[in-house]
Each structure stands twice: as structure tokens, then as C-alpha cells.
Amino acid sequence: MGLGAMVQSVDIDGQLVTNDFNNFGAPQTFAGGYFAQPTNIGTHTRSVFAAVPELNLTLGYQITPRISVFAGYTFMYASNVLRAPAQVNRTVNPFGAPAFTDDPPRPRIGPAGAVVQVQLIGFLGPGPSTSVSRSASRAISDRLSRLRASEGEHS
């Protein structure tokens, strides 16, 4: 089990490129968009405590004294993980972004709207595994036994 700090980072950026505000002249670029607004644009980083336990299940079968096959499955869980879809705050102030106001940015009217939302979830990462093992230990053990037996006969 792993215990320690989970460094979380959310990067929010966006822009609106349009020529709607200048009678369809040259395109203009404005900071923000529908979900990326001045209230949440930027890099937001923090560290939280997390646990990462792991469980391995493996079965083996000895085909011959020297060859074995194995199949297994690994489960790994990480707590306090940021997943991109969960970080999108869908609360939007339509008066705060040019995508809604049909005007270049102007002073905000009403509540702030989109703010950084950090939603933590757990992540389960499963994975299968297979292997084939060839062991010489049985053959070596047999040879040593025969060698000892032959030495005993010659003494």
C-alpha cells in the first residue's frame, strides 16, 4: 500500500475567436468562453493525502516439472484523484463572457458564475497478467541426488 501526497493540478484556459462583434471583419480573440471565464481561468494546484492499495490475484499450474504457467489480475485503487470531466463547473454567468453577451468583455453583472470546482473521486485500475516460467531447479535437484547416490556407492 502506498500512502502519501497526491499532487492535483487543474489547468483552465479558453478563448473565443469571432468576428461577430465587428460586422464580420477580421476575427478577434477574447479570453474565456462558455466554461472558461475570468473567475476560473488559470492553474490551480494543491496536495492532499491519498492511499493507493493494490491487490494481486495469481493462479499457477505446473505443466511439467520444469514449466509452469501463471495467470492473474491486479487491482489498484487510488483515492483523491482528479478526473477531467468532474472538474468542469457548469454554473455559468451569461453576463461574464463574450460568448453569451455578443459584446467584448465588460464589467461583470450578477454572481461570479464559473469558479474552480475540485471534485475528488477514487480510481480503480484493473489489469490482467500472464506468464510462463521455465525452472531448472528440479533438474538440478535430480542431478545432485544422483551424484550423491553415486558417491555413496564408491565410498
PyRosetta script that sets phi, psi and omega in degrees:
from pyrosetta import init, pose_from_sequence

init()
pose = pose_from_sequence("MGLGAMVQSVDIDGQLVTNDFNNFGAPQTFAGGYFAQPTNIGTHTRSVFAAVPELNLTLGYQITPRISVFAGYTFMYASNVLRAPAQVNRTVNPFGAPAFTDDPPRPRIGPAGAVVQVQLIGFLGPGPSTSVSRSASRAISDRLSRLRASEGEHS")
pose.set_psi(1, 134.4)
pose.set_omega(1, 175.7)
pose.set_phi(2, -101.4)
pose.set_psi(2, 133.7)
pose.set_omega(2, 176.6)
pose.set_phi(3, -127.4)
pose.set_psi(3, 138.9)
pose.set_omega(3, 178.1)
pose.set_phi(4, 164.1)
pose.set_psi(4, -160.3)
pose.set_omega(4, -176.3)
pose.set_phi(5, -88.4)
pose.set_psi(5, 133.0)
pose.set_omega(5, 173.2)
pose.set_phi(6, -104.4)
pose.set_psi(6, 112.1)
pose.set_omega(6, 179.8)
pose.set_phi(7, -83.9)
pose.set_psi(7, 121.1)
pose.set_omega(7, -177.3)
pose.set_phi(8, -113.3)
pose.set_psi(8, 138.5)
pose.set_omega(8, -179.7)
pose.set_phi(9, -140.9)
pose.set_psi(9, 131.0)
pose.set_omega(9, 176.1)
pose.set_phi(10, -120.5)
pose.set_psi(10, 121.3)
pose.set_omega(10, 177.5)
pose.set_phi(11, -108.4)
pose.set_psi(11, 119.9)
pose.set_omega(11, -179.4)
pose.set_phi(12, -118.7)
pose.set_psi(12, 125.9)
pose.set_omega(12, 179.6)
pose.set_phi(13, -152.1)
pose.set_psi(13, 156.2)
pose.set_omega(13, 178.0)
pose.set_phi(14, -177.9)
pose.set_psi(14, 162.7)
pose.set_omega(14, 177.0)
pose.set_phi(15, -154.8)
pose.set_psi(15, 157.8)
pose.set_omega(15, 176.6)
pose.set_phi(16, -116.2)
pose.set_psi(16, 124.3)
pose.set_omega(16, 176.5)
pose.set_phi(17, -113.0)
pose.set_psi(17, 117.9)
pose.set_omega(17, -175.9)
pose.set_phi(18, -151.8)
pose.set_psi(18, 160.3)
pose.set_omega(18, 171.0)
pose.set_phi(19, -122.2)
pose.set_psi(19, 16.4)
pose.set_omega(19, 179.3)
pose.set_phi(20, -67.8)
pose.set_psi(20, -26.1)
pose.set_omega(20, -172.9)
pose.set_phi(21, -91.3)
pose.set_psi(21, -0.8)
pose.set_omega(21, -178.9)
pose.set_phi(22, -133.6)
pose.set_psi(22, 40.6)
pose.set_omega(22, 177.7)
pose.set_phi(23, 55.9)
pose.set_psi(23, 42.6)
pose.set_omega(23, 176.3)
pose.set_phi(24, 60.9)
pose.set_psi(24, 35.5)
pose.set_omega(24, 174.6)
pose.set_phi(25, -82.6)
pose.set_psi(25, -144.4)
pose.set_omega(25, 179.3)
pose.set_phi(26, -66.2)
pose.set_psi(26, 141.2)
pose.set_omega(26, 179.5)
pose.set_phi(27, -60.6)
pose.set_psi(27, 142.5)
pose.set_omega(27, 176.3)
pose.set_phi(28, -115.2)
pose.set_psi(28, 150.1)
pose.set_omega(28, -179.6)
pose.set_phi(29, -115.3)
pose.set_psi(29, 130.4)
pose.set_omega(29, 179.1)
pose.set_phi(30, -124.7)
pose.set_psi(30, 142.3)
pose.set_omega(30, 177.3)
pose.set_phi(31, -68.1)
pose.set_psi(31, 139.7)
pose.set_omega(31, 176.3)
pose.set_phi(32, 97.3)
pose.set_psi(32, 176.5)
pose.set_omega(32, -179.7)
pose.set_phi(33, -167.3)
pose.set_psi(33, -142.1)
pose.set_omega(33, -179.5)
pose.set_phi(34, -72.7)
pose.set_psi(34, -52.6)
pose.set_omega(34, -176.6)
pose.set_phi(35, -103.4)
pose.set_psi(35, -21.4)
pose.set_omega(35, 175.7)
pose.set_phi(36, -95.1)
pose.set_psi(36, 106.1)
pose.set_omega(36, -178.6)
pose.set_phi(37, -124.3)
pose.set_psi(37, 165.5)
pose.set_omega(37, -177.5)
pose.set_phi(38, -54.7)
pose.set_psi(38, -23.1)
pose.set_omega(38, -178.2)
pose.set_phi(39, -78.1)
pose.set_psi(39, -15.1)
pose.set_omega(39, -178.4)
pose.set_phi(40, -132.8)
pose.set_psi(40, -0.8)
pose.set_omega(40, 179.9)
pose.set_phi(41, -67.0)
pose.set_psi(41, 138.3)
pose.set_omega(41, 176.5)
pose.set_phi(42, 135.1)
pose.set_psi(42, -175.7)
pose.set_omega(42, 177.8)
pose.set_phi(43, -104.1)
pose.set_psi(43, 128.2)
pose.set_omega(43, -177.9)
pose.set_phi(44, -123.6)
pose.set_psi(44, 116.7)
pose.set_omega(44, -174.2)
pose.set_phi(45, -126.7)
pose.set_psi(45, 144.7)
pose.set_omega(45, 174.6)
pose.set_phi(46, -158.0)
pose.set_psi(46, 165.7)
pose.set_omega(46, 176.8)
pose.set_phi(47, -121.6)
pose.set_psi(47, 135.3)
pose.set_omega(47, 176.7)
pose.set_phi(48, -132.8)
pose.set_psi(48, 159.9)
pose.set_omega(48, 178.1)
pose.set_phi(49, -72.4)
pose.set_psi(49, 139.3)
pose.set_omega(49, 179.0)
pose.set_phi(50, -142.6)
pose.set_psi(50, 154.2)
pose.set_omega(50, 175.1)
pose.set_phi(51, -120.4)
pose.set_psi(51, 140.2)
pose.set_omega(51, 179.1)
pose.set_phi(52, -131.2)
pose.set_psi(52, 85.2)
pose.set_omega(52, 175.8)
pose.set_phi(53, -81.7)
pose.set_psi(53, 157.0)
pose.set_omega(53, -179.4)
pose.set_phi(54, -137.2)
pose.set_psi(54, 139.6)
pose.set_omega(54, 178.0)
pose.set_phi(55, -127.9)
pose.set_psi(55, 126.5)
pose.set_omega(55, 178.5)
pose.set_phi(56, -114.4)
pose.set_psi(56, 129.7)
pose.set_omega(56, 174.1)
pose.set_phi(57, -118.6)
pose.set_psi(57, 122.3)
pose.set_omega(57, -177.4)
pose.set_phi(58, -135.1)
pose.set_psi(58, 135.1)
pose.set_omega(58, 174.6)
pose.set_phi(59, -118.7)
pose.set_psi(59, 142.7)
pose.set_omega(59, 179.4)
pose.set_phi(60, -132.0)
pose.set_psi(60, 155.5)
pose.set_omega(60, 177.6)
pose.set_phi(61, -139.5)
pose.set_psi(61, 129.5)
pose.set_omega(61, 180.0)
pose.set_phi(62, -91.1)
pose.set_psi(62, 109.2)
pose.set_omega(62, -178.1)
pose.set_phi(63, -75.2)
pose.set_psi(63, -47.9)
pose.set_omega(63, 176.3)
pose.set_phi(64, -133.0)
pose.set_psi(64, 173.5)
pose.set_omega(64, 177.8)
pose.set_phi(65, -59.5)
pose.set_psi(65, -20.4)
pose.set_omega(65, -177.4)
pose.set_phi(66, -110.6)
pose.set_psi(66, -12.4)
pose.set_omega(66, -175.4)
pose.set_phi(67, -124.5)
pose.set_psi(67, 130.2)
pose.set_omega(67, 177.3)
pose.set_phi(68, -131.4)
pose.set_psi(68, 150.2)
pose.set_omega(68, 175.1)
pose.set_phi(69, -120.3)
pose.set_psi(69, 148.5)
pose.set_omega(69, -178.8)
pose.set_phi(70, -134.4)
pose.set_psi(70, 145.7)
pose.set_omega(70, 173.1)
pose.set_phi(71, -139.3)
pose.set_psi(71, 142.0)
pose.set_omega(71, -177.6)
pose.set_phi(72, -155.8)
pose.set_psi(72, 179.7)
pose.set_omega(72, 179.6)
pose.set_phi(73, -144.7)
pose.set_psi(73, 137.6)
pose.set_omega(73, 179.9)
pose.set_phi(74, -116.3)
pose.set_psi(74, 132.4)
pose.set_omega(74, 174.5)
pose.set_phi(75, -115.1)
pose.set_psi(75, 128.0)
pose.set_omega(75, 176.7)
pose.set_phi(76, -128.9)
pose.set_psi(76, 131.0)
pose.set_omega(76, -178.6)
pose.set_phi(77, -119.0)
pose.set_psi(77, 134.6)
pose.set_omega(77, 175.5)
pose.set_phi(78, -121.2)
pose.set_psi(78, 124.4)
pose.set_omega(78, 178.2)
pose.set_phi(79, -87.6)
pose.set_psi(79, 160.0)
pose.set_omega(79, 175.4)
pose.set_phi(80, 56.7)
pose.set_psi(80, 53.4)
pose.set_omega(80, 179.9)
pose.set_phi(81, -103.7)
pose.set_psi(81, 140.0)
pose.set_omega(81, 172.8)
pose.set_phi(82, -93.3)
pose.set_psi(82, 125.7)
pose.set_omega(82, 174.7)
pose.set_phi(83, -112.4)
pose.set_psi(83, 137.0)
pose.set_omega(83, -172.6)
pose.set_phi(84, -52.8)
pose.set_psi(84, -49.9)
pose.set_omega(84, -177.1)
pose.set_phi(85, -60.2)
pose.set_psi(85, -31.3)
pose.set_omega(85, -178.4)
pose.set_phi(86, -74.3)
pose.set_psi(86, -13.7)
pose.set_omega(86, -176.4)
pose.set_phi(87, -90.9)
pose.set_psi(87, -6.2)
pose.set_omega(87, -179.1)
pose.set_phi(88, -81.3)
pose.set_psi(88, 115.1)
pose.set_omega(88, 177.6)
pose.set_phi(89, -86.9)
pose.set_psi(89, 115.8)
pose.set_omega(89, -176.1)
pose.set_phi(90, -90.8)
pose.set_psi(90, 8.3)
pose.set_omega(90, 174.2)
pose.set_phi(91, -84.8)
pose.set_psi(91, 114.3)
pose.set_omega(91, -173.6)
pose.set_phi(92, -126.0)
pose.set_psi(92, 136.3)
pose.set_omega(92, 172.6)
pose.set_phi(93, -91.6)
pose.set_psi(93, 109.3)
pose.set_omega(93, -175.9)
pose.set_phi(94, -65.6)
pose.set_psi(94, -12.1)
pose.set_omega(94, 179.2)
pose.set_phi(95, -92.8)
pose.set_psi(95, 4.6)
pose.set_omega(95, -175.0)
pose.set_phi(96, -108.1)
pose.set_psi(96, -2.0)
pose.set_omega(96, -176.5)
pose.set_phi(97, -137.4)
pose.set_psi(97, 142.2)
pose.set_omega(97, -179.1)
pose.set_phi(98, -63.3)
pose.set_psi(98, -21.0)
pose.set_omega(98, 179.4)
pose.set_phi(99, -63.5)
pose.set_psi(99, -23.0)
pose.set_omega(99, -179.7)
pose.set_phi(100, -105.8)
pose.set_psi(100, -31.7)
pose.set_omega(100, -169.9)
pose.set_phi(101, -89.3)
pose.set_psi(101, -10.5)
pose.set_omega(101, -175.5)
pose.set_phi(102, 57.6)
pose.set_psi(102, 25.0)
pose.set_omega(102, 177.2)
pose.set_phi(103, -140.0)
pose.set_psi(103, 155.0)
pose.set_omega(103, 171.8)
pose.set_phi(104, -59.1)
pose.set_psi(104, 162.2)
pose.set_omega(104, -177.0)
pose.set_phi(105, -51.5)
pose.set_psi(105, 140.2)
pose.set_omega(105, 178.7)
pose.set_phi(106, -141.6)
pose.set_psi(106, 174.2)
pose.set_omega(106, -179.3)
pose.set_phi(107, -56.2)
pose.set_psi(107, 142.2)
pose.set_omega(107, -177.7)
pose.set_phi(108, -68.1)
pose.set_psi(108, 142.3)
pose.set_omega(108, 174.4)
pose.set_phi(109, -118.9)
pose.set_psi(109, 129.4)
pose.set_omega(109, 176.5)
pose.set_phi(110, 88.0)
pose.set_psi(110, -164.1)
pose.set_omega(110, -176.0)
pose.set_phi(111, -66.7)
pose.set_psi(111, 161.6)
pose.set_omega(111, -175.8)
pose.set_phi(112, -58.5)
pose.set_psi(112, -35.6)
pose.set_omega(112, -179.7)
pose.set_phi(113, 83.8)
pose.set_psi(113, -126.3)
pose.set_omega(113, -174.3)
pose.set_phi(114, -64.0)
pose.set_psi(114, 120.5)
pose.set_omega(114, 174.7)
pose.set_phi(115, -126.4)
pose.set_psi(115, 167.1)
pose.set_omega(115, -179.8)
pose.set_phi(116, -68.4)
pose.set_psi(116, 127.5)
pose.set_omega(116, 176.2)
pose.set_phi(117, -120.4)
pose.set_psi(117, 127.5)
pose.set_omega(117, 179.5)
pose.set_phi(118, -112.3)
pose.set_psi(118, 112.5)
pose.set_omega(118, 177.9)
pose.set_phi(119, -112.2)
pose.set_psi(119, 121.2)
pose.set_omega(119, -179.5)
pose.set_phi(120, -94.2)
pose.set_psi(120, 137.7)
pose.set_omega(120, 175.8)
pose.set_phi(121, -137.0)
pose.set_psi(121, 168.4)
pose.set_omega(121, 174.1)
pose.set_phi(122, -94.6)
pose.set_psi(122, 153.6)
pose.set_omega(122, -179.7)
pose.set_phi(123, -127.8)
pose.set_psi(123, 124.7)
pose.set_omega(123, 177.8)
pose.set_phi(124, -106.6)
pose.set_psi(124, 119.5)
pose.set_omega(124, -178.6)
pose.set_phi(125, -113.4)
pose.set_psi(125, 96.5)
pose.set_omega(125, 178.6)
pose.set_phi(126, -85.7)
pose.set_psi(126, 157.3)
pose.set_omega(126, 177.6)
pose.set_phi(127, -162.5)
pose.set_psi(127, 128.9)
pose.set_omega(127, 177.7)
pose.set_phi(128, -79.6)
pose.set_psi(128, 158.5)
pose.set_omega(128, 176.4)
pose.set_phi(129, -145.4)
pose.set_psi(129, 147.6)
pose.set_omega(129, 176.2)
pose.set_phi(130, -140.8)
pose.set_psi(130, 153.7)
pose.set_omega(130, 175.9)
pose.set_phi(131, -160.0)
pose.set_psi(131, 157.7)
pose.set_omega(131, 173.6)
pose.set_phi(132, -125.0)
pose.set_psi(132, 133.1)
pose.set_omega(132, -177.3)
pose.set_phi(133, -120.8)
pose.set_psi(133, 132.6)
pose.set_omega(133, 175.8)
pose.set_phi(134, -114.1)
pose.set_psi(134, 118.7)
pose.set_omega(134, -174.9)
pose.set_phi(135, -113.1)
pose.set_psi(135, 133.8)
pose.set_omega(135, 176.3)
pose.set_phi(136, -97.7)
pose.set_psi(136, -3.6)
pose.set_omega(136, -174.0)
pose.set_phi(137, -62.4)
pose.set_psi(137, -38.0)
pose.set_omega(137, 179.7)
pose.set_phi(138, -65.6)
pose.set_psi(138, -43.6)
pose.set_omega(138, 179.6)
pose.set_phi(139, -64.4)
pose.set_psi(139, -41.0)
pose.set_omega(139, 179.0)
pose.set_phi(140, -65.1)
pose.set_psi(140, -42.7)
pose.set_omega(140, 178.9)
pose.set_phi(141, -60.8)
pose.set_psi(141, -43.0)
pose.set_omega(141, 178.1)
pose.set_phi(142, -62.5)
pose.set_psi(142, -43.1)
pose.set_omega(142, 180.0)
pose.set_phi(143, -63.7)
pose.set_psi(143, -42.5)
pose.set_omega(143, 178.4)
pose.set_phi(144, -62.8)
pose.set_psi(144, -40.5)
pose.set_omega(144, 178.6)
pose.set_phi(145, -62.2)
pose.set_psi(145, -44.1)
pose.set_omega(145, 179.3)
pose.set_phi(146, -66.0)
pose.set_psi(146, -38.4)
pose.set_omega(146, 179.5)
pose.set_phi(147, -64.2)
pose.set_psi(147, -44.8)
pose.set_omega(147, 178.3)
pose.set_phi(148, -63.7)
pose.set_psi(148, -40.6)
pose.set_omega(148, 178.6)
pose.set_phi(149, -63.7)
pose.set_psi(149, -40.7)
pose.set_omega(149, 179.9)
pose.set_phi(150, -71.0)
pose.set_psi(150, -32.8)
pose.set_omega(150, 176.0)
pose.set_phi(151, -66.5)
pose.set_psi(151, -36.6)
pose.set_omega(151, 178.7)
pose.set_phi(152, -65.7)
pose.set_psi(152, -33.0)
pose.set_omega(152, -180.0)
pose.set_phi(153, -72.2)
pose.set_psi(153, -32.5)
pose.set_omega(153, -177.0)
pose.set_phi(154, -84.4)
pose.set_psi(154, -9.6)
pose.set_omega(154, -177.9)
pose.set_phi(155, -82.8)
pose.dump_pdb("model.pdb")
